[in-house]
């Protein structure tokens, strides 16, 4: 089952990352921006990183 709250947060974070990369001039190609926004990097991290616990952790 997918946690839509976590999924929505991950999508917002990817868009924020893309915004920063565009603003810094590091991301100029619209296709690469779309990839940054679409690819769920958290899937590749596995247990190396824990997600929010709901207790104010980040």
mmCIF file of the N, C-alpha and C atoms, coordinates in Angstrom:
data_MODEL
# 
_entry.id   MODEL 
# 
loop_
_atom_site.group_PDB 
_atom_site.id 
_atom_site.type_symbol 
_atom_site.label_atom_id 
_atom_site.label_alt_id 
_atom_site.label_comp_id 
_atom_site.label_asym_id 
_atom_site.label_entity_id 
_atom_site.label_seq_id 
_atom_site.pdbx_PDB_ins_code 
_atom_site.Cartn_x 
_atom_site.Cartn_y 
_atom_site.Cartn_z 
_atom_site.occupancy 
_atom_site.B_iso_or_equiv 
_atom_site.pdbx_formal_charge 
_atom_site.auth_seq_id 
_atom_site.auth_comp_id 
_atom_site.auth_asym_id 
_atom_site.auth_atom_id 
_atom_site.pdbx_PDB_model_num 
ATOM 1   N N  . UNK A 1 1  ? 0.844  -1.173 0.000   1.00 0.00 ? 1  UNK A N  1 
ATOM 2   C CA . UNK A 1 1  ? 0.000  0.000  0.000   1.00 0.00 ? 1  UNK A CA 1 
ATOM 3   C C  . UNK A 1 1  ? 0.888  1.234  0.000   1.00 0.00 ? 1  UNK A C  1 
ATOM 4   N N  . UNK A 1 2  ? 0.537  2.235  -0.810  1.00 0.00 ? 2  UNK A N  1 
ATOM 5   C CA . UNK A 1 2  ? 1.314  3.455  -0.925  1.00 0.00 ? 2  UNK A CA 1 
ATOM 6   C C  . UNK A 1 2  ? 0.825  4.486  0.076   1.00 0.00 ? 2  UNK A C  1 
ATOM 7   N N  . UNK A 1 3  ? 1.756  5.120  0.764   1.00 0.00 ? 3  UNK A N  1 
ATOM 8   C CA . UNK A 1 3  ? 1.418  6.214  1.662   1.00 0.00 ? 3  UNK A CA 1 
ATOM 9   C C  . UNK A 1 3  ? 1.423  7.481  0.825   1.00 0.00 ? 3  UNK A C  1 
ATOM 10  N N  . UNK A 1 4  ? 0.232  7.973  0.505   1.00 0.00 ? 4  UNK A N  1 
ATOM 11  C CA . UNK A 1 4  ? 0.137  9.133  -0.378  1.00 0.00 ? 4  UNK A CA 1 
ATOM 12  C C  . UNK A 1 4  ? 0.757  10.374 0.231   1.00 0.00 ? 4  UNK A C  1 
ATOM 13  N N  . UNK A 1 5  ? 0.728  10.507 1.538   1.00 0.00 ? 5  UNK A N  1 
ATOM 14  C CA . UNK A 1 5  ? 1.371  11.645 2.188   1.00 0.00 ? 5  UNK A CA 1 
ATOM 15  C C  . UNK A 1 5  ? 2.862  11.647 1.947   1.00 0.00 ? 5  UNK A C  1 
ATOM 16  N N  . UNK A 1 6  ? 3.491  10.484 2.084   1.00 0.00 ? 6  UNK A N  1 
ATOM 17  C CA . UNK A 1 6  ? 4.925  10.366 1.837   1.00 0.00 ? 6  UNK A CA 1 
ATOM 18  C C  . UNK A 1 6  ? 5.215  10.579 0.360   1.00 0.00 ? 6  UNK A C  1 
ATOM 19  N N  . UNK A 1 7  ? 4.382  10.012 -0.498  1.00 0.00 ? 7  UNK A N  1 
ATOM 20  C CA . UNK A 1 7  ? 4.558  10.161 -1.933  1.00 0.00 ? 7  UNK A CA 1 
ATOM 21  C C  . UNK A 1 7  ? 4.441  11.625 -2.345  1.00 0.00 ? 7  UNK A C  1 
ATOM 22  N N  . UNK A 1 8  ? 3.450  12.331 -1.802  1.00 0.00 ? 8  UNK A N  1 
ATOM 23  C CA . UNK A 1 8  ? 3.267  13.747 -2.109  1.00 0.00 ? 8  UNK A CA 1 
ATOM 24  C C  . UNK A 1 8  ? 4.457  14.557 -1.619  1.00 0.00 ? 8  UNK A C  1 
ATOM 25  N N  . UNK A 1 9  ? 4.943  14.248 -0.435  1.00 0.00 ? 9  UNK A N  1 
ATOM 26  C CA . UNK A 1 9  ? 6.103  14.953 0.114   1.00 0.00 ? 9  UNK A CA 1 
ATOM 27  C C  . UNK A 1 9  ? 7.323  14.721 -0.767  1.00 0.00 ? 9  UNK A C  1 
ATOM 28  N N  . UNK A 1 10 ? 7.544  13.479 -1.183  1.00 0.00 ? 10 UNK A N  1 
ATOM 29  C CA . UNK A 1 10 ? 8.690  13.162 -2.034  1.00 0.00 ? 10 UNK A CA 1 
ATOM 30  C C  . UNK A 1 10 ? 8.602  13.933 -3.348  1.00 0.00 ? 10 UNK A C  1 
ATOM 31  N N  . UNK A 1 11 ? 7.425  14.017 -3.927  1.00 0.00 ? 11 UNK A N  1 
ATOM 32  C CA . UNK A 1 11 ? 7.240  14.766 -5.173  1.00 0.00 ? 11 UNK A CA 1 
ATOM 33  C C  . UNK A 1 11 ? 7.518  16.247 -4.987  1.00 0.00 ? 11 UNK A C  1 
ATOM 34  N N  . UNK A 1 12 ? 7.045  16.799 -3.876  1.00 0.00 ? 12 UNK A N  1 
ATOM 35  C CA . UNK A 1 12 ? 7.307  18.222 -3.597  1.00 0.00 ? 12 UNK A CA 1 
ATOM 36  C C  . UNK A 1 12 ? 8.794  18.466 -3.403  1.00 0.00 ? 12 UNK A C  1 
ATOM 37  N N  . UNK A 1 13 ? 9.461  17.553 -2.726  1.00 0.00 ? 13 UNK A N  1 
ATOM 38  C CA . UNK A 1 13 ? 10.905 17.712 -2.521  1.00 0.00 ? 13 UNK A CA 1 
ATOM 39  C C  . UNK A 1 13 ? 11.674 17.621 -3.837  1.00 0.00 ? 13 UNK A C  1 
ATOM 40  N N  . UNK A 1 14 ? 11.246 16.731 -4.728  1.00 0.00 ? 14 UNK A N  1 
ATOM 41  C CA . UNK A 1 14 ? 11.910 16.641 -6.037  1.00 0.00 ? 14 UNK A CA 1 
ATOM 42  C C  . UNK A 1 14 ? 11.698 17.916 -6.846  1.00 0.00 ? 14 UNK A C  1 
ATOM 43  N N  . UNK A 1 15 ? 10.499 18.483 -6.789  1.00 0.00 ? 15 UNK A N  1 
ATOM 44  C CA . UNK A 1 15 ? 10.244 19.745 -7.499  1.00 0.00 ? 15 UNK A CA 1 
ATOM 45  C C  . UNK A 1 15 ? 11.067 20.879 -6.900  1.00 0.00 ? 15 UNK A C  1 
ATOM 46  N N  . UNK A 1 16 ? 11.189 20.902 -5.583  1.00 0.00 ? 16 UNK A N  1 
ATOM 47  C CA . UNK A 1 16 ? 12.009 21.920 -4.927  1.00 0.00 ? 16 UNK A CA 1 
ATOM 48  C C  . UNK A 1 16 ? 13.467 21.782 -5.334  1.00 0.00 ? 16 UNK A C  1 
ATOM 49  N N  . UNK A 1 17 ? 13.963 20.544 -5.397  1.00 0.00 ? 17 UNK A N  1 
ATOM 50  C CA . UNK A 1 17 ? 15.327 20.310 -5.852  1.00 0.00 ? 17 UNK A CA 1 
ATOM 51  C C  . UNK A 1 17 ? 15.500 20.836 -7.272  1.00 0.00 ? 17 UNK A C  1 
ATOM 52  N N  . UNK A 1 18 ? 14.559 20.525 -8.154  1.00 0.00 ? 18 UNK A N  1 
ATOM 53  C CA . UNK A 1 18 ? 14.642 20.999 -9.538  1.00 0.00 ? 18 UNK A CA 1 
ATOM 54  C C  . UNK A 1 18 ? 14.634 22.524 -9.579  1.00 0.00 ? 18 UNK A C  1 
ATOM 55  N N  . UNK A 1 19 ? 13.796 23.163 -8.766  1.00 0.00 ? 19 UNK A N  1 
ATOM 56  C CA . UNK A 1 19 ? 13.762 24.626 -8.710  1.00 0.00 ? 19 UNK A CA 1 
ATOM 57  C C  . UNK A 1 19 ? 15.124 25.192 -8.325  1.00 0.00 ? 19 UNK A C  1 
ATOM 58  N N  . UNK A 1 20 ? 15.747 24.609 -7.313  1.00 0.00 ? 20 UNK A N  1 
ATOM 59  C CA . UNK A 1 20 ? 17.071 25.076 -6.866  1.00 0.00 ? 20 UNK A CA 1 
ATOM 60  C C  . UNK A 1 20 ? 18.115 24.888 -7.965  1.00 0.00 ? 20 UNK A C  1 
ATOM 61  N N  . UNK A 1 21 ? 18.083 23.738 -8.617  1.00 0.00 ? 21 UNK A N  1 
ATOM 62  C CA . UNK A 1 21 ? 19.059 23.467 -9.671  1.00 0.00 ? 21 UNK A CA 1 
ATOM 63  C C  . UNK A 1 21 ? 18.883 24.417 -10.854 1.00 0.00 ? 21 UNK A C  1 
ATOM 64  N N  . UNK A 1 22 ? 17.642 24.744 -11.193 1.00 0.00 ? 22 UNK A N  1 
ATOM 65  C CA . UNK A 1 22 ? 17.391 25.697 -12.271 1.00 0.00 ? 22 UNK A CA 1 
ATOM 66  C C  . UNK A 1 22 ? 17.880 27.085 -11.856 1.00 0.00 ? 22 UNK A C  1 
ATOM 67  N N  . UNK A 1 23 ? 17.528 27.491 -10.661 1.00 0.00 ? 23 UNK A N  1 
ATOM 68  C CA . UNK A 1 23 ? 17.926 28.823 -10.169 1.00 0.00 ? 23 UNK A CA 1 
ATOM 69  C C  . UNK A 1 23 ? 19.448 28.966 -10.124 1.00 0.00 ? 23 UNK A C  1 
ATOM 70  N N  . UNK A 1 24 ? 20.144 27.887 -9.775  1.00 0.00 ? 24 UNK A N  1 
ATOM 71  C CA . UNK A 1 24 ? 21.604 27.928 -9.693  1.00 0.00 ? 24 UNK A CA 1 
ATOM 72  C C  . UNK A 1 24 ? 22.275 27.778 -11.062 1.00 0.00 ? 24 UNK A C  1 
ATOM 73  N N  . UNK A 1 25 ? 21.478 27.549 -12.094 1.00 0.00 ? 25 UNK A N  1 
ATOM 74  C CA . UNK A 1 25 ? 22.026 27.411 -13.436 1.00 0.00 ? 25 UNK A CA 1 
ATOM 75  C C  . UNK A 1 25 ? 22.580 26.031 -13.744 1.00 0.00 ? 25 UNK A C  1 
ATOM 76  N N  . UNK A 1 26 ? 22.329 25.073 -12.864 1.00 0.00 ? 26 UNK A N  1 
ATOM 77  C CA . UNK A 1 26 ? 22.856 23.716 -13.045 1.00 0.00 ? 26 UNK A CA 1 
ATOM 78  C C  . UNK A 1 26 ? 21.946 22.846 -13.901 1.00 0.00 ? 26 UNK A C  1 
ATOM 79  N N  . UNK A 1 27 ? 20.711 23.262 -14.063 1.00 0.00 ? 27 UNK A N  1 
ATOM 80  C CA . UNK A 1 27 ? 19.731 22.448 -14.772 1.00 0.00 ? 27 UNK A CA 1 
ATOM 81  C C  . UNK A 1 27 ? 19.052 23.345 -15.798 1.00 0.00 ? 27 UNK A C  1 
ATOM 82  N N  . UNK A 1 28 ? 19.417 23.173 -17.068 1.00 0.00 ? 28 UNK A N  1 
ATOM 83  C CA . UNK A 1 28 ? 18.898 24.065 -18.106 1.00 0.00 ? 28 UNK A CA 1 
ATOM 84  C C  . UNK A 1 28 ? 18.025 23.361 -19.135 1.00 0.00 ? 28 UNK A C  1 
ATOM 85  N N  . UNK A 1 29 ? 18.117 22.052 -19.221 1.00 0.00 ? 29 UNK A N  1 
ATOM 86  C CA . UNK A 1 29 ? 17.362 21.291 -20.208 1.00 0.00 ? 29 UNK A CA 1 
ATOM 87  C C  . UNK A 1 29 ? 16.036 20.835 -19.595 1.00 0.00 ? 29 UNK A C  1 
ATOM 88  N N  . UNK A 1 30 ? 14.907 21.189 -20.220 1.00 0.00 ? 30 UNK A N  1 
ATOM 89  C CA . UNK A 1 30 ? 13.596 20.786 -19.683 1.00 0.00 ? 30 UNK A CA 1 
ATOM 90  C C  . UNK A 1 30 ? 13.443 19.273 -19.516 1.00 0.00 ? 30 UNK A C  1 
ATOM 91  N N  . UNK A 1 31 ? 14.086 18.493 -20.364 1.00 0.00 ? 31 UNK A N  1 
ATOM 92  C CA . UNK A 1 31 ? 13.990 17.031 -20.238 1.00 0.00 ? 31 UNK A CA 1 
ATOM 93  C C  . UNK A 1 31 ? 14.680 16.556 -18.965 1.00 0.00 ? 31 UNK A C  1 
ATOM 94  N N  . UNK A 1 32 ? 15.820 17.158 -18.632 1.00 0.00 ? 32 UNK A N  1 
ATOM 95  C CA . UNK A 1 32 ? 16.514 16.784 -17.394 1.00 0.00 ? 32 UNK A CA 1 
ATOM 96  C C  . UNK A 1 32 ? 15.714 17.234 -16.178 1.00 0.00 ? 32 UNK A C  1 
ATOM 97  N N  . UNK A 1 33 ? 15.086 18.406 -16.263 1.00 0.00 ? 33 UNK A N  1 
ATOM 98  C CA . UNK A 1 33 ? 14.253 18.852 -15.148 1.00 0.00 ? 33 UNK A CA 1 
ATOM 99  C C  . UNK A 1 33 ? 13.117 17.849 -14.917 1.00 0.00 ? 33 UNK A C  1 
ATOM 100 N N  . UNK A 1 34 ? 12.499 17.409 -15.999 1.00 0.00 ? 34 UNK A N  1 
ATOM 101 C CA . UNK A 1 34 ? 11.416 16.431 -15.880 1.00 0.00 ? 34 UNK A CA 1 
ATOM 102 C C  . UNK A 1 34 ? 11.919 15.150 -15.224 1.00 0.00 ? 34 UNK A C  1 
ATOM 103 N N  . UNK A 1 35 ? 13.136 14.741 -15.568 1.00 0.00 ? 35 UNK A N  1 
ATOM 104 C CA . UNK A 1 35 ? 13.708 13.534 -14.969 1.00 0.00 ? 35 UNK A CA 1 
ATOM 105 C C  . UNK A 1 35 ? 13.965 13.732 -13.478 1.00 0.00 ? 35 UNK A C  1 
ATOM 106 N N  . UNK A 1 36 ? 14.512 14.879 -13.104 1.00 0.00 ? 36 UNK A N  1 
ATOM 107 C CA . UNK A 1 36 ? 14.761 15.171 -11.681 1.00 0.00 ? 36 UNK A CA 1 
ATOM 108 C C  . UNK A 1 36 ? 13.461 15.126 -10.904 1.00 0.00 ? 36 UNK A C  1 
ATOM 109 N N  . UNK A 1 37 ? 12.397 15.671 -11.500 1.00 0.00 ? 37 UNK A N  1 
ATOM 110 C CA . UNK A 1 37 ? 11.105 15.697 -10.819 1.00 0.00 ? 37 UNK A CA 1 
ATOM 111 C C  . UNK A 1 37 ? 10.427 14.332 -10.779 1.00 0.00 ? 37 UNK A C  1 
ATOM 112 N N  . UNK A 1 38 ? 10.731 13.463 -11.726 1.00 0.00 ? 38 UNK A N  1 
ATOM 113 C CA . UNK A 1 38 ? 10.008 12.189 -11.844 1.00 0.00 ? 38 UNK A CA 1 
ATOM 114 C C  . UNK A 1 38 ? 10.672 11.008 -11.152 1.00 0.00 ? 38 UNK A C  1 
ATOM 115 N N  . UNK A 1 39 ? 11.994 10.976 -11.121 1.00 0.00 ? 39 UNK A N  1 
ATOM 116 C CA . UNK A 1 39 ? 12.694 9.789  -10.616 1.00 0.00 ? 39 UNK A CA 1 
ATOM 117 C C  . UNK A 1 39 ? 12.718 9.783  -9.088  1.00 0.00 ? 39 UNK A C  1 
ATOM 118 N N  . UNK A 1 40 ? 12.114 8.779  -8.470  1.00 0.00 ? 40 UNK A N  1 
ATOM 119 C CA . UNK A 1 40 ? 12.059 8.699  -7.009  1.00 0.00 ? 40 UNK A CA 1 
ATOM 120 C C  . UNK A 1 40 ? 13.382 8.202  -6.426  1.00 0.00 ? 40 UNK A C  1 
ATOM 121 N N  . UNK A 1 41 ? 14.320 9.109  -6.214  1.00 0.00 ? 41 UNK A N  1 
ATOM 122 C CA . UNK A 1 41 ? 15.642 8.727  -5.707  1.00 0.00 ? 41 UNK A CA 1 
ATOM 123 C C  . UNK A 1 41 ? 15.577 8.008  -4.367  1.00 0.00 ? 41 UNK A C  1 
ATOM 124 N N  . UNK A 1 42 ? 14.555 8.272  -3.578  1.00 0.00 ? 42 UNK A N  1 
ATOM 125 C CA . UNK A 1 42 ? 14.478 7.620  -2.263  1.00 0.00 ? 42 UNK A CA 1 
ATOM 126 C C  . UNK A 1 42 ? 14.379 6.106  -2.392  1.00 0.00 ? 42 UNK A C  1 
ATOM 127 N N  . UNK A 1 43 ? 13.880 5.607  -3.500  1.00 0.00 ? 43 UNK A N  1 
ATOM 128 C CA . UNK A 1 43 ? 13.786 4.165  -3.729  1.00 0.00 ? 43 UNK A CA 1 
ATOM 129 C C  . UNK A 1 43 ? 15.181 3.541  -3.784  1.00 0.00 ? 43 UNK A C  1 
ATOM 130 N N  . UNK A 1 44 ? 16.160 4.269  -4.311  1.00 0.00 ? 44 UNK A N  1 
ATOM 131 C CA . UNK A 1 44 ? 17.513 3.748  -4.452  1.00 0.00 ? 44 UNK A CA 1 
ATOM 132 C C  . UNK A 1 44 ? 18.276 3.757  -3.133  1.00 0.00 ? 44 UNK A C  1 
ATOM 133 N N  . UNK A 1 45 ? 17.792 4.513  -2.156  1.00 0.00 ? 45 UNK A N  1 
ATOM 134 C CA . UNK A 1 45 ? 18.498 4.633  -0.887  1.00 0.00 ? 45 UNK A CA 1 
ATOM 135 C C  . UNK A 1 45 ? 18.224 3.471  0.052   1.00 0.00 ? 45 UNK A C  1 
ATOM 136 N N  . UNK A 1 46 ? 17.072 2.866  -0.102  1.00 0.00 ? 46 UNK A N  1 
ATOM 137 C CA . UNK A 1 46 ? 16.725 1.730  0.731   1.00 0.00 ? 46 UNK A CA 1 
ATOM 138 C C  . UNK A 1 46 ? 16.806 2.054  2.214   1.00 0.00 ? 46 UNK A C  1 
ATOM 139 N N  . UNK A 1 47 ? 17.413 1.177  2.984   1.00 0.00 ? 47 UNK A N  1 
ATOM 140 C CA . UNK A 1 47 ? 17.477 1.358  4.429   1.00 0.00 ? 47 UNK A CA 1 
ATOM 141 C C  . UNK A 1 47 ? 18.585 2.320  4.857   1.00 0.00 ? 47 UNK A C  1 
ATOM 142 N N  . UNK A 1 48 ? 19.314 2.886  3.908   1.00 0.00 ? 48 UNK A N  1 
ATOM 143 C CA . UNK A 1 48 ? 20.388 3.829  4.251   1.00 0.00 ? 48 UNK A CA 1 
ATOM 144 C C  . UNK A 1 48 ? 19.835 5.118  4.850   1.00 0.00 ? 48 UNK A C  1 
ATOM 145 N N  . UNK A 1 49 ? 18.578 5.408  4.536   1.00 0.00 ? 49 UNK A N  1 
ATOM 146 C CA . UNK A 1 49 ? 17.947 6.634  5.031   1.00 0.00 ? 49 UNK A CA 1 
ATOM 147 C C  . UNK A 1 49 ? 16.570 6.265  5.559   1.00 0.00 ? 49 UNK A C  1 
ATOM 148 N N  . UNK A 1 50 ? 16.196 6.865  6.658   1.00 0.00 ? 50 UNK A N  1 
ATOM 149 C CA . UNK A 1 50 ? 14.863 6.627  7.177   1.00 0.00 ? 50 UNK A CA 1 
ATOM 150 C C  . UNK A 1 50 ? 13.986 7.809  6.843   1.00 0.00 ? 50 UNK A C  1 
ATOM 151 N N  . UNK A 1 51 ? 12.738 7.553  6.647   1.00 0.00 ? 51 UNK A N  1 
ATOM 152 C CA . UNK A 1 51 ? 11.778 8.604  6.340   1.00 0.00 ? 51 UNK A CA 1 
ATOM 153 C C  . UNK A 1 51 ? 11.276 9.251  7.613   1.00 0.00 ? 51 UNK A C  1 
ATOM 154 N N  . UNK A 1 52 ? 10.397 10.235 7.450   1.00 0.00 ? 52 UNK A N  1 
ATOM 155 C CA . UNK A 1 52 ? 9.826  10.905 8.614   1.00 0.00 ? 52 UNK A CA 1 
ATOM 156 C C  . UNK A 1 52 ? 9.055  9.921  9.496   1.00 0.00 ? 52 UNK A C  1 
ATOM 157 N N  . UNK A 1 53 ? 9.169  10.096 10.782  1.00 0.00 ? 53 UNK A N  1 
ATOM 158 C CA . UNK A 1 53 ? 8.497  9.188  11.708  1.00 0.00 ? 53 UNK A CA 1 
ATOM 159 C C  . UNK A 1 53 ? 7.147  9.720  12.178  1.00 0.00 ? 53 UNK A C  1 
ATOM 160 N N  . UNK A 1 54 ? 6.882  10.995 11.886  1.00 0.00 ? 54 UNK A N  1 
ATOM 161 C CA . UNK A 1 54 ? 5.659  11.604 12.371  1.00 0.00 ? 54 UNK A CA 1 
ATOM 162 C C  . UNK A 1 54 ? 5.834  12.206 13.753  1.00 0.00 ? 54 UNK A C  1 
ATOM 163 N N  . UNK A 1 55 ? 7.068  12.192 14.267  1.00 0.00 ? 55 UNK A N  1 
ATOM 164 C CA . UNK A 1 55 ? 7.348  12.725 15.582  1.00 0.00 ? 55 UNK A CA 1 
ATOM 165 C C  . UNK A 1 55 ? 8.219  13.975 15.506  1.00 0.00 ? 55 UNK A C  1 
ATOM 166 N N  . UNK A 1 56 ? 8.118  14.695 14.384  1.00 0.00 ? 56 UNK A N  1 
ATOM 167 C CA . UNK A 1 56 ? 8.900  15.915 14.233  1.00 0.00 ? 56 UNK A CA 1 
ATOM 168 C C  . UNK A 1 56 ? 10.301 15.683 13.713  1.00 0.00 ? 56 UNK A C  1 
ATOM 169 N N  . UNK A 1 57 ? 10.650 14.423 13.425  1.00 0.00 ? 57 UNK A N  1 
ATOM 170 C CA . UNK A 1 57 ? 11.969 14.122 12.873  1.00 0.00 ? 57 UNK A CA 1 
ATOM 171 C C  . UNK A 1 57 ? 12.022 14.541 11.418  1.00 0.00 ? 57 UNK A C  1 
ATOM 172 N N  . UNK A 1 58 ? 13.192 14.815 10.946  1.00 0.00 ? 58 UNK A N  1 
ATOM 173 C CA . UNK A 1 58 ? 13.380 15.127 9.531   1.00 0.00 ? 58 UNK A CA 1 
ATOM 174 C C  . UNK A 1 58 ? 14.451 14.264 8.971   1.00 0.00 ? 58 UNK A C  1 
# 
